């Protein structure tokens, strides 16, 4: 379990260091989209990709930890 969660944590930490910021929330992404009024579409697209990757990592980590905890509690 440690290697998987360590990898996920490492990837999540990288999200803050990308050239294009990873939104902290869906609301931030939505507000950026409204504020730019169609300009900077490349940046908006990359922000959306980063957001999706972040959500995917968080969901995999949660699922993995739930299964690990369930399996260790059976003993």
ChimeraX attribute file (.defattr): number of C-alpha atoms within 10 A of each C-alpha:
attribute: neighborCount
match mode: 1-to-1
recipient: residues
	/A:1	9
	/A:2	7
	/A:3	8
	/A:4	13
	/A:5	17
	/A:6	12
	/A:7	13
	/A:8	18
	/A:9	14
	/A:10	11
	/A:11	14
	/A:12	17
	/A:13	12
	/A:14	11
	/A:15	17
	/A:16	14
	/A:17	10
	/A:18	11
	/A:19	9
	/A:20	15
	/A:21	16
	/A:22	23
	/A:23	19
	/A:24	11
	/A:25	10
	/A:26	11
	/A:27	10
	/A:28	12
	/A:29	17
	/A:30	13
	/A:31	10
	/A:32	16
	/A:33	19
	/A:34	10
	/A:35	10
	/A:36	11
	/A:37	9
	/A:38	10
	/A:39	10
	/A:40	11
	/A:41	12
	/A:42	11
	/A:43	15
	/A:44	19
	/A:45	13
	/A:46	15
	/A:47	20
	/A:48	19
	/A:49	13
	/A:50	19
	/A:51	20
	/A:52	14
	/A:53	16
	/A:54	19
	/A:55	14
	/A:56	13
	/A:57	18
	/A:58	16
	/A:59	12
	/A:60	14
	/A:61	19
	/A:62	13
	/A:63	12
	/A:64	15
	/A:65	15
	/A:66	12
	/A:67	12
	/A:68	12
	/A:69	11
	/A:70	11
	/A:71	10
	/A:72	9
	/A:73	8
	/A:74	6
	/A:75	5
